[in-house]
Amino acid sequence: MAGSDPIARGDGGNLERMVAVSGSWLLGARIVRTLLTLIGMMALARLLTPADFGVAAIAVSATVLSLLVLEGAIDFPALRNDDLTADGMRSLIWSAIAGVGAMAIALWFAAPLLERALGFERLAMALRGVIPAFFAQIWFVAGTAVLRRQHRYAAVAAISVASSALYMAIAVALAMAGAGLWSLIIGQVASMLGAALLFAQRAGIGLAWPRRFTLAGMRRSGASGAASRFLAWLWTNIDTFFVAAWFTPAATGLYSRAYNINVQMKEPFAAIENPIRAALLGLRAAGRPTRAAALQMLRAIVLAAGLCAAFVVVFRDEVIAILLGEGWAGAAPVLAILALSFPARIARMLDDGVSASIGSQRLLVVRQLVLLGVIGACLLTFGGRGIAWVAGAVSAGVYVAAFARFGNAETAHSGSLGERLAHMLPGLLAMAALVTAGEAIARTVASPLADALLRLALFALAGLACLAVPASWLPEALATMRAALLARLGLGRRAR
């Protein structure tokens, strides 16, 4: 490809089909990756110690930071710049190499200082060990951006699944061989290198120097995207850093595993984030209002998130025992408290999609700053009492950010505080009712088997009840799918 040749976009003629196809591929990939992660978690939690995971959580947070900043600096401008050329992409890559190189040098020298400050043995070794992943992430992000720009979502989904499978295979094999902490570090780096090679090959990008170095039209979007991603990393990791600073590596490991389970809960929901953004962009391009659609999606997605959260809260002990083992029982209260904030997390994710669809990076940055400030204040006030209090501080902060409104533009496109509360209320009330009923069963039924069966029956009935929610609560495509399902079961009229 010549340097001046534009990187073509995929066919955008049929928006609904594109959203449906891309959403299906990405959702399928997320589900498979979540299953792989949970299987790997079950194995690794029985082979490694909480202290190993505590050290790894801090080290891996550095790779998450570099990945998110690269997504903002490369992915945002690559997807938004209609005139992006091969030279433009190469310029983004080489700019990222320079930035990542500076970050790697800084981390190499800062690693021993961080180890002494936190009192975590082996932390310096782990931080230096993940540095190669920083450079691999450049091609991981650039390749993903090019493939998404071209609507090649099947390739993105396949490579992401392969990367997760490679990580789990390497990490579990090394852990079984007694590698300990290194099994997590080597698995992380190797999987990122493998995915970067595949993305670079499929997207046709490499190390070539641009014939004409240019960042025209991309500096502002790249800088704002990187800033937004950095703040997202900061507020999502501030609790782990707080636990590491106040408590032991083992406590950090318990907290990070509970938090990771909540992250896996979010994966299927996160898969529809990009299709939602595309759908909202399509509405705006057609001159149609986004407010009603955004509120409708909010009600449906919070209802689903509330049911999911209630299940995890009610079965928290069983979830920890199955995924992590008996030695991790201390993570159960943390898991339950974090799960209670799940509907608000999903609502915030939808807010980010709305902000992106109206082209407002400012709203994204402001929301991240509010989250950071609220969670930080709650942590300083209550977090020192224990890791369960840390989880409570995080959950409170997420709810504050979910209901906060930041200007007339956001209200116009995603609804006022009252409208949002009204549309989130069914999901929040359903979660509260299921948690209350589940806890009552657990406290009154003596037989463990009867207790478990009754709680499962409770959620089965809740799932059936969801089939009866009004069609106006659901996006049109989802309402049509439900009508067709009910018709096949002989429970309703066949959808036309």
C-alpha positions as CSV (number, residue, x, y, z in Angstrom):
1,M,0.0,0.0,0.0
2,A,1.4,3.4,-1.0
3,G,1.9,5.9,1.8
4,S,-0.7,8.3,0.3
5,D,-3.3,5.6,-0.3
6,P,-6.3,5.9,2.1
7,I,-7.2,3.0,4.4
8,A,-10.6,2.2,3.2
9,R,-13.6,1.9,5.5
10,G,-16.0,-1.1,5.4
11,D,-19.3,-1.0,3.6
12,G,-21.6,1.2,5.7
13,G,-24.6,0.8,3.4
14,N,-26.7,-1.4,5.6
15,L,-26.3,0.0,9.2
16,E,-28.6,-2.4,10.9
17,R,-27.0,-5.4,9.3
18,M,-23.5,-4.1,10.2
19,V,-24.5,-3.6,13.8
20,A,-26.1,-7.1,14.0
21,V,-23.2,-8.9,12.4
22,S,-20.5,-7.1,14.3
23,G,-22.4,-7.4,17.5
24,S,-22.8,-11.1,17.0
25,W,-19.1,-11.7,16.3
26,L,-17.9,-9.6,19.2
27,L,-20.5,-11.0,21.6
28,G,-19.5,-14.5,20.7
29,A,-15.8,-13.7,21.1
30,R,-16.5,-12.1,24.5
31,I,-18.4,-15.1,25.7
32,V,-15.7,-17.5,24.6
33,R,-13.0,-15.4,26.1
34,T,-14.9,-15.1,29.4
35,L,-15.3,-18.9,29.5
36,L,-11.6,-19.4,28.8
37,T,-10.8,-16.8,31.5
38,L,-13.0,-18.5,34.1
39,I,-11.6,-21.9,33.3
40,G,-8.0,-20.6,33.6
41,M,-9.0,-18.8,36.8
42,M,-10.2,-22.0,38.3
43,A,-6.9,-23.7,37.5
44,L,-4.5,-20.9,38.4
45,A,-6.3,-20.1,41.7
46,R,-5.5,-23.7,42.8
47,L,-1.9,-23.6,41.6
48,L,-0.8,-20.1,42.8
49,T,-1.1,-18.2,46.0
50,P,-3.1,-15.0,46.7
51,A,0.2,-13.2,47.1
52,D,1.2,-14.2,43.6
53,F,-2.0,-12.7,42.3
54,G,-1.5,-9.6,44.4
55,V,2.0,-8.9,42.8
56,A,0.7,-9.8,39.4
57,A,-2.3,-7.4,39.8
58,I,0.1,-4.4,40.2
59,A,2.4,-5.5,37.4
60,V,-0.5,-6.2,34.9
61,S,-2.0,-2.8,35.7
62,A,1.0,-1.3,34.0
63,T,0.2,-3.2,30.8
64,V,-3.5,-2.2,31.1
65,L,-2.4,1.5,31.3
66,S,-0.2,1.3,28.2
67,L,-3.0,-0.6,26.3
68,L,-5.7,2.0,27.2
69,V,-3.5,4.9,26.4
70,L,-2.5,3.4,23.0
71,E,-6.2,2.8,22.3
72,G,-6.9,6.4,22.9
73,A,-3.8,7.6,20.9
74,I,-4.2,5.2,17.9
75,D,-7.7,3.7,17.9
76,F,-9.7,6.9,18.3
77,P,-8.0,8.9,15.5
78,A,-7.8,5.8,13.2
79,L,-11.6,5.2,13.4
80,R,-12.6,8.9,13.3
81,N,-10.3,10.2,10.6
82,D,-12.1,9.6,7.2
83,D,-8.9,10.5,5.3
84,L,-6.5,8.3,7.2
85,T,-3.7,7.1,4.9
86,A,-1.1,4.4,5.3
87,D,1.4,7.1,6.1
88,G,-0.9,8.4,8.8
89,M,-1.1,5.0,10.4
90,R,2.6,4.5,10.2
91,S,3.1,7.9,11.8
92,L,0.8,6.9,14.6
93,I,2.7,3.7,15.1
94,W,6.1,5.4,15.3
95,S,4.8,8.1,17.6
96,A,3.5,5.3,19.9
97,I,6.9,3.5,19.8
98,A,8.6,6.7,21.0
99,G,6.0,7.2,23.8
100,V,6.0,3.5,24.9
101,G,9.8,3.6,24.9
102,A,9.9,6.5,27.3
103,M,7.3,4.7,29.5
104,A,9.4,1.5,29.5
105,I,12.6,3.3,30.5
106,A,10.7,5.1,33.3
107,L,9.2,1.9,34.6
108,W,12.5,0.0,34.5
109,F,14.1,2.5,36.9
110,A,11.0,3.1,39.0
111,A,10.3,-0.6,39.6
112,P,12.6,-1.1,42.6
113,L,11.3,2.1,44.1
114,L,7.7,0.9,43.8
115,E,8.7,-2.5,45.4
116,R,10.2,-0.8,48.4
117,A,7.3,1.7,48.7
118,L,4.7,-1.0,48.7
119,G,6.7,-3.7,50.5
120,F,5.8,-6.3,47.8
121,E,8.6,-8.8,47.2
122,R,9.2,-9.6,43.5
123,L,7.3,-6.6,42.3
124,A,10.3,-5.0,40.6
125,M,11.0,-8.2,38.7
126,A,7.3,-8.5,37.7
127,L,7.1,-4.9,36.5
128,R,10.2,-5.2,34.4
129,G,9.0,-8.5,33.1
130,V,5.9,-7.1,31.5
131,I,7.7,-4.3,29.6
132,P,8.0,-6.3,26.3
133,A,4.2,-6.4,26.2
134,F,4.1,-2.6,25.9
135,F,5.7,-2.7,22.5
136,A,3.5,-5.6,21.3
137,Q,0.4,-3.7,22.2
138,I,1.2,-1.0,19.6
139,W,0.5,-3.5,16.7
140,F,-2.3,-5.1,18.7
141,V,-4.1,-1.8,18.9
142,A,-3.2,-0.5,15.4
143,G,-4.2,-3.8,13.8
144,T,-7.5,-3.9,15.7
145,A,-8.2,-0.3,14.6
146,V,-7.6,-1.1,10.9
147,L,-9.7,-4.2,11.0
148,R,-12.6,-2.5,12.8
149,R,-12.4,0.4,10.4
150,Q,-12.8,-2.1,7.6
151,H,-15.6,-3.9,9.4
152,R,-13.6,-7.1,9.6
153,Y,-15.1,-8.0,13.0
154,A,-14.7,-11.8,12.4
155,A,-10.9,-11.4,12.3
156,V,-10.9,-9.3,15.4
157,A,-13.0,-11.8,17.3
158,A,-11.0,-14.8,16.2
159,I,-7.6,-13.2,17.1
160,S,-8.9,-12.0,20.5
161,V,-10.1,-15.6,21.3
162,A,-6.8,-17.1,20.2
163,S,-4.9,-14.6,22.4
164,S,-6.9,-15.5,25.5
165,A,-6.5,-19.2,24.8
166,L,-2.7,-18.8,24.4
167,Y,-2.4,-16.9,27.6
168,M,-4.4,-19.5,29.6
169,A,-2.5,-22.4,28.1
170,I,0.9,-20.9,28.8
171,A,0.1,-19.7,32.3
172,V,-1.5,-22.9,33.4
173,A,1.3,-25.0,32.0
174,L,4.0,-22.9,33.7
175,A,2.1,-22.9,37.0
176,M,1.8,-26.6,36.9
177,A,5.6,-26.7,36.3
178,G,6.1,-24.6,39.5
179,A,6.9,-21.3,37.8
180,G,4.8,-19.4,40.3
181,L,4.4,-15.7,39.6
182,W,6.4,-16.0,36.3
183,S,3.6,-18.1,34.9
184,L,1.3,-15.1,34.9
185,I,3.9,-12.7,33.6
186,I,5.2,-14.9,30.8
187,G,1.7,-15.9,29.8
188,Q,0.7,-12.2,29.5
189,V,3.7,-11.2,27.4
190,A,3.6,-14.3,25.1
191,S,-0.2,-13.9,24.4
192,M,0.2,-10.2,23.6
193,L,3.2,-10.9,21.2
194,G,1.2,-13.6,19.4
195,A,-1.9,-11.5,19.0
196,A,0.2,-8.5,17.8
197,L,1.8,-10.6,15.1
198,L,-1.6,-11.9,13.9
199,F,-3.2,-8.4,13.9
200,A,-0.2,-6.9,12.0
201,Q,-0.4,-9.7,9.4
202,R,-4.1,-9.4,8.9
203,A,-4.2,-5.6,8.8
204,G,-1.1,-5.3,6.6
205,I,0.9,-3.1,9.0
206,G,4.5,-3.4,10.0
207,L,7.6,-1.3,11.0
208,A,7.9,0.7,7.8
209,W,8.8,4.4,8.3
210,P,6.2,6.7,6.7
211,R,7.2,8.4,3.4
212,R,5.7,11.5,4.8
213,F,5.4,11.8,8.6
214,T,1.9,13.3,9.3
215,L,-0.5,13.5,12.2
216,A,-2.8,16.0,10.5
217,G,-6.3,15.9,11.9
218,M,-5.3,13.3,14.5
219,R,-3.4,15.1,17.2
220,R,-6.4,16.5,19.0
221,S,-8.5,13.3,18.9
222,G,-5.5,11.2,19.8
223,A,-4.6,13.4,22.8
224,S,-8.1,13.6,24.1
225,G,-8.6,9.8,23.6
226,A,-5.4,9.1,25.5
227,A,-6.4,11.4,28.3
228,S,-9.8,9.8,28.6
229,R,-8.3,6.3,28.6
230,F,-5.7,7.2,31.2
231,L,-8.4,8.5,33.5
232,A,-10.4,5.4,32.9
233,W,-7.4,3.3,33.9
234,L,-6.8,5.5,37.0
235,W,-10.3,5.2,38.4
236,T,-10.6,1.5,37.7
237,N,-7.2,0.8,39.4
238,I,-7.2,3.2,42.2
239,D,-8.9,0.7,44.5
240,T,-6.3,-2.0,43.8
241,F,-3.5,0.5,44.4
242,F,-5.1,1.6,47.7
243,V,-5.4,-2.1,48.8
244,A,-1.8,-2.6,47.9
245,A,-0.6,0.4,49.8
246,W,-2.7,-0.3,52.9
247,F,-2.8,-4.1,53.1
248,T,-0.7,-7.2,52.3
249,P,0.0,-8.8,48.9
250,A,-2.4,-11.6,49.9
251,A,-5.2,-9.1,50.6
252,T,-4.4,-7.5,47.3
253,G,-4.7,-10.9,45.6
254,L,-8.1,-11.6,47.2
255,Y,-9.4,-8.2,46.2
256,S,-8.1,-8.4,42.6
257,R,-9.6,-11.8,42.0
258,A,-13.0,-10.6,43.2
259,Y,-12.7,-7.6,41.0
260,N,-11.7,-9.7,38.1
261,I,-14.8,-11.8,38.4
262,N,-16.8,-8.6,38.2
263,V,-14.9,-7.7,35.1
264,Q,-15.8,-11.0,33.5
265,M,-19.5,-10.4,34.3
266,K,-19.2,-7.2,32.2
267,E,-17.6,-8.9,29.2
268,P,-20.8,-10.0,27.4
269,F,-22.3,-6.5,28.0
270,A,-19.1,-4.8,26.8
271,A,-19.4,-6.7,23.5
272,I,-22.4,-4.6,22.5
273,E,-20.8,-1.3,23.3
274,N,-19.4,-0.6,19.8
275,P,-22.5,-1.7,18.0
276,I,-24.6,0.6,20.3
277,R,-22.3,3.4,19.4
278,A,-22.6,2.6,15.7
279,A,-26.4,2.5,16.0
280,L,-26.5,5.9,17.8
281,L,-24.2,7.4,15.2
282,G,-26.6,6.1,12.5
283,L,-29.5,7.8,14.2
284,R,-27.7,11.0,14.3
285,A,-26.6,10.8,10.7
286,A,-30.2,10.2,9.7
287,G,-31.3,13.3,11.7
288,R,-33.2,11.2,14.2
289,P,-33.1,11.9,18.0
290,T,-31.1,9.6,20.2
291,R,-32.7,10.3,23.5
292,A,-35.6,7.9,23.3
293,A,-33.4,5.1,21.9
294,A,-30.7,5.6,24.6
295,L,-33.3,5.5,27.4
296,Q,-34.9,2.4,26.0
297,M,-31.5,0.7,25.8
298,L,-30.7,1.8,29.3
299,R,-33.9,0.2,30.8
300,A,-33.2,-3.1,29.0
301,I,-29.5,-3.3,29.7
302,V,-29.9,-2.3,33.4
303,L,-32.6,-4.9,33.9
304,A,-30.3,-7.6,32.5
305,A,-27.4,-6.4,34.6
306,G,-29.6,-6.3,37.7
307,L,-30.5,-10.0,37.3
308,C,-26.9,-10.9,36.7
309,A,-25.7,-9.0,39.7
310,A,-28.4,-10.5,42.0
311,F,-27.3,-14.0,41.0
312,V,-23.7,-13.3,41.9
313,V,-24.6,-11.8,45.2
314,V,-26.9,-14.6,46.2
315,F,-24.5,-17.3,45.1
316,R,-21.3,-15.5,46.1
317,D,-19.9,-18.3,48.2
318,E,-20.6,-20.9,45.6
319,V,-19.1,-18.7,42.9
320,I,-15.9,-18.2,44.9
321,A,-15.7,-21.9,45.8
322,I,-16.1,-23.0,42.2
323,L,-13.9,-20.4,40.5
324,L,-11.1,-19.9,43.1
325,G,-11.4,-22.7,45.7
326,E,-12.0,-23.0,49.4
327,G,-8.8,-21.0,50.3
328,W,-10.3,-17.8,48.8
329,A,-13.4,-17.5,50.9
330,G,-12.4,-14.0,52.1
331,A,-13.1,-12.7,48.6
332,A,-16.8,-13.6,48.8
333,P,-18.0,-10.4,50.6
334,V,-15.9,-8.2,48.2
335,L,-17.4,-10.0,45.2
336,A,-20.9,-9.4,46.5
337,I,-20.4,-5.7,47.3
338,L,-18.8,-5.0,43.9
339,A,-21.6,-7.0,42.1
340,L,-24.2,-4.6,43.6
341,S,-22.7,-1.8,41.6
342,F,-22.9,-3.8,38.3
343,P,-26.1,-2.1,37.0
344,A,-24.5,1.3,37.5
345,R,-21.3,0.1,35.7
346,I,-23.3,-1.0,32.7
347,A,-25.3,2.3,32.7
348,R,-22.0,4.2,32.7
349,M,-20.8,2.1,29.8
350,L,-23.9,3.1,27.9
351,D,-23.3,6.8,28.8
352,D,-19.8,6.5,27.4
353,G,-21.3,5.2,24.1
354,V,-23.7,8.1,24.0
355,S,-20.9,10.6,24.6
356,A,-18.8,9.0,21.9
357,S,-21.7,9.0,19.4
358,I,-22.2,12.8,19.8
359,G,-18.4,13.4,19.5
360,S,-17.9,14.7,23.0
361,Q,-14.6,13.6,24.5
362,R,-15.1,16.3,27.1
363,L,-18.1,14.5,28.6
364,L,-16.0,11.3,28.8
365,V,-13.1,13.1,30.5
366,V,-15.5,14.9,33.0
367,R,-17.2,11.6,33.9
368,Q,-13.8,9.9,34.5
369,L,-12.7,12.8,36.7
370,V,-15.9,12.7,38.8
371,L,-15.5,8.9,39.2
372,L,-11.9,9.3,40.3
373,G,-12.7,12.1,42.7
374,V,-15.7,10.4,44.3
375,I,-14.0,7.0,44.6
376,G,-10.8,8.6,45.9
377,A,-12.7,10.5,48.6
378,C,-14.6,7.4,49.7
379,L,-11.4,5.3,49.8
380,L,-9.6,7.9,52.0
381,T,-12.7,8.1,54.3
382,F,-13.6,4.4,54.7
383,G,-11.1,2.2,52.8
384,G,-8.6,1.7,55.7
385,R,-11.2,-0.4,57.5
386,G,-10.8,-3.4,55.3
387,I,-11.0,-4.7,51.7
388,A,-14.8,-5.0,52.0
389,W,-15.0,-1.3,52.8
390,V,-12.8,-0.6,49.7
391,A,-15.4,-2.4,47.6
392,G,-18.2,-0.4,49.1
393,A,-16.4,2.9,48.3
394,V,-16.0,1.8,44.7
395,S,-19.6,0.8,44.4
396,A,-20.8,4.1,45.9
397,G,-18.6,6.1,43.5
398,V,-19.9,4.2,40.4
399,Y,-23.6,5.0,41.4
400,V,-22.8,8.7,41.8
401,A,-21.2,8.8,38.4
402,A,-24.1,6.8,36.8
403,F,-26.7,9.3,37.9
404,A,-24.7,12.5,37.5
405,R,-25.5,14.7,34.5
406,F,-22.8,16.8,32.8
407,G,-24.4,19.6,30.8
408,N,-27.3,20.1,28.5
409,A,-25.8,18.1,25.6
410,E,-25.7,14.9,27.6
411,T,-29.2,15.5,29.0
412,A,-30.5,16.1,25.5
413,H,-29.1,12.9,24.1
414,S,-29.4,10.4,27.1
415,G,-32.1,11.9,29.3
416,S,-32.4,13.9,32.6
417,L,-31.6,12.5,36.0
418,G,-35.3,11.8,36.6
419,E,-35.7,10.0,33.3
420,R,-32.6,7.9,33.9
421,L,-33.7,6.9,37.4
422,A,-37.2,5.9,36.1
423,H,-35.7,3.8,33.4
424,M,-33.1,2.2,35.7
425,L,-35.6,1.6,38.5
426,P,-37.1,-1.7,37.2
427,G,-33.6,-3.3,37.0
428,L,-32.6,-2.0,40.4
429,L,-35.8,-3.1,42.1
430,A,-35.6,-6.5,40.5
431,M,-32.0,-6.9,41.8
432,A,-33.1,-5.8,45.3
433,A,-36.0,-8.1,45.4
434,L,-34.0,-11.1,44.2
435,V,-31.2,-10.4,46.7
436,T,-33.7,-10.1,49.5
437,A,-35.5,-13.3,48.6
438,G,-32.3,-15.2,48.1
439,E,-30.8,-14.1,51.4
440,A,-34.1,-15.0,53.2
441,I,-34.0,-18.5,51.7
442,A,-30.3,-19.0,52.7
443,R,-31.1,-18.0,56.3
444,T,-34.2,-20.0,56.8
445,V,-33.7,-23.3,54.9
446,A,-31.5,-25.7,56.9
447,S,-30.8,-28.2,54.1
448,P,-27.9,-27.1,51.9
449,L,-29.4,-29.0,48.9
450,A,-32.9,-27.5,49.4
451,D,-31.4,-24.1,49.9
452,A,-29.5,-24.2,46.6
453,L,-32.5,-25.6,44.7
454,L,-34.8,-23.0,46.0
455,R,-32.4,-20.2,45.1
456,L,-32.0,-21.6,41.6
457,A,-35.7,-21.9,41.2
458,L,-36.0,-18.2,42.3
459,F,-33.8,-17.1,39.4
460,A,-35.5,-19.4,36.9
461,L,-38.8,-17.8,37.7
462,A,-37.2,-14.3,37.4
463,G,-35.9,-15.3,34.0
464,L,-39.4,-16.4,32.9
465,A,-40.8,-13.2,34.2
466,C,-38.5,-11.2,31.9
467,L,-40.4,-12.7,29.0
468,A,-43.4,-10.8,30.1
469,V,-41.9,-7.3,30.2
470,P,-43.7,-4.8,28.0
471,A,-42.4,-4.6,24.4
472,S,-41.9,-0.9,24.8
473,W,-39.2,-1.6,27.3
474,L,-37.1,-3.3,24.7
475,P,-35.2,-2.2,21.6
476,E,-37.2,-3.1,18.5
477,A,-34.9,-5.9,17.4
478,L,-34.9,-7.5,20.8
479,A,-38.7,-7.3,21.1
480,T,-39.1,-8.9,17.7
481,M,-36.7,-11.8,18.7
482,R,-38.7,-12.3,21.9
483,A,-42.0,-12.4,20.0
484,A,-40.6,-15.0,17.6
485,L,-39.4,-17.1,20.5
486,L,-42.7,-17.0,22.2
487,A,-44.5,-17.9,19.0
488,R,-42.3,-21.0,18.6
489,L,-43.1,-22.0,22.1
490,G,-46.8,-21.5,21.4
491,L,-47.0,-18.7,24.0
492,G,-47.7,-15.8,21.8
493,R,-48.6,-14.6,18.3
494,R,-46.0,-15.1,15.6
495,A,-43.9,-12.0,14.9
496,R,-44.4,-10.5,11.5
